[in-house]
Amino acid sequence: STMDFFGSILLATSLGGVSGLRITTTPLVLALGSYTPFFTLPENMIWLASPEMLGLWFLINFVEFGAFSVPVLGSGFDVAALGIAPLSSAFFVTGVTEMDFMTAMLFAGAPSAGVQLATSGVRAISGPFAPVVSLFESVTAFIAGILAIILPILSIALMVWLVVWGVKQAKQFVQKRRTMQEPIPPTT
């Protein structure tokens, strides 16, 4: 029905945003969500929520957080994540909805890439604050992931706010750098 498809679009878009923040948070929240009354994994995706896989998702989330906390590693992960996050989000969306892969790339992959670009830009200018930014992204991804299952529209609103805030921060940083590089006019 139309409402089911609209609900799938909301879920896809919100999970795409989550993947843009943290690729491995999407399968983690899907697995955790399957233990709640709000969400049921389809039969072909039950493996996501096995105890072994839950342990693996938590471990991989911790590794991803750690990698993004180190600027040199984070830069390399950002380049890889820009390609992996959209594909990963589309894969999981096709598994939990009836969307085909190309539709999932549109509704999950594109938001994933947009969020990934915004957050990698913020992280690139964060310097010694990279661990704080990484922690903020991880917590936000987890909260947005839970919201994606319970109330996807709120998750999307959180992602839009995050991207707008990130772009604003990046612009302010670039403007400050330009101001610092301008020569100081001589006083008379």
N, C-alpha and C positions, 0 to 999 in steps of 0.2 A: 504494500500500500504506500501511498504518498508519505504518510507520517513515519512509516518504518524507514523509508529512504531518507527522509529529512533527518531522522534520528541517527541514521548511519553516517550522514554527512557531518553532523555535529560531533559524533564520536570520532570519526576519522580526522577532522580538523583539530580537535583537542588533543588526540593522541599524537598527531603529527607535530604539534607544538611541543609536547612533552619530549618527543624524540629529538627535536631540535635542541633542547636543553641538555638532555642526557639520553643517549641512545638506549642504554640498558634499563632505564626506568620504565619504559613502556611494557616490556614483558614482565617486569617485576609487579607493576600495579595490576596488570591483567591477571597474573597468577594470584596475587593477594585478593583481588576483587572477586575471584571465583569462590572464595570462602565466605563471601557475604551474600545476603539476600538480594543485593542490587544487580548482580551480574553473574551470568553463567557462561562458561566457556563452551563453545561448540565441541562436539565429540572429537573432531580432528585436532583440537588444540589442548586437550586435557593434559597432555604431557608437560605443558608449561607450568602447571601447578603442582607437580609431584614434589615431595619433600626434597629430593635431590636437586631438582631444577630450582626450587626456591632458594636453597642454599647457594647454588651457583649464581643466580641473579643478584642476590645480596653481595656476594663476593665480587662479582664483576662491577656492580655499582660502586663499591668501595674503591676498586682499582681505577675506574674511570674518574671518580672524584679526585683521587690522589694524582693521577696523571695531569688533570687540568689544573691542579694546584701548583705545579712546577711549570713556570713559563716556557722553558725550552720544550718540554714534553707536550705541554698544552698546545703550542703552536702546531706541532706535527699532528696531534690528534684533531685539531680544528680542520686541517686540510683533509684528513681522512674522513672526518665526520660529515663534512659537507657533501660527500658522495654517498656515504653509508647511511646517514640518518634518514634521508628521503626514501631510500630503498627499504630500509628496515621498517619504517613506519608503514609503508604501503604493504609490506609482507604481513605484518601483524593485523592490519586493518582488513585485508582480504581474508584472513583467518577467522576474524570475529564478526564480520558482516558478510553480506552477499555481494559486495562490490567486486568488480573485476579489477585487475591490477592497474590498468591505465586510469580508471576512475579514482582508485585509491591513491595513485601518484598525484593526481590533481588535487584531491581534497585532503590528503595527509602528507604527501611528499613535498608539495609546494610550501605549506606552512612550516614544515620541518626545516626546509632549506632557509626560509626567511628568518626563523628564530635562531637557527645555527649561525647565520651570517651576523645577526645583531649581537648575539652573545659573544661570538668570537672577536668581534670588534671591541666590545667592552673589555674583554679579558686581555686583549692585545695591549691596551693602554693602561691596564691596572697595575703593571709593574710589581712592586713588592706586596701589593694587596691581592694578588692572584689567588692565594688560598681562601681569602674571605669571599671573593667573587665566586670562586668555585663552590664553596659551601652554600652560598646564597642560591646559586643555580641548582644545586642538588636538592636543597630543601624545597625550592619552588617547583622543580620538576616532580617531586614526590607529591606535593600538595595538589598540583595541577593534574597529575595522573589520577589521583583519587577522585578529584572533582570530575574528571573526564568520564568516569564510570557512573558517578552519582548524578551530576548536573553539568553536562558538557558545555553548555552555554557560559557558565561561570568560569570554567577552565579556559575557554577561548578568550573571555574578557581579561583574565589574568595574563594570558600570553600577549594579547594586544598591548596591555599596559606595560608589560616588561619590554617589549620591542620598542615602543615609543620612548620609554624611559632610557633604554640603552642607547638609542640613536641620539637622544638629547644629551646624554652624558658624553658621548663620543664627539659631538659637535662642540660642546663646551671645552673639552680637552684640546681639540685641534685649534680652537680660537685662542685659548690661553697660550698654546705653543707658538702660534704665529705672533701674538703680542709680545712674547718674551724674545723673539728673534728680531723684531724691528729695532733698528738703531734708535738710541735715545737722542732726540734733537739737542743741539748745544743751547745752553742758556745764555742770554745776553745781559 
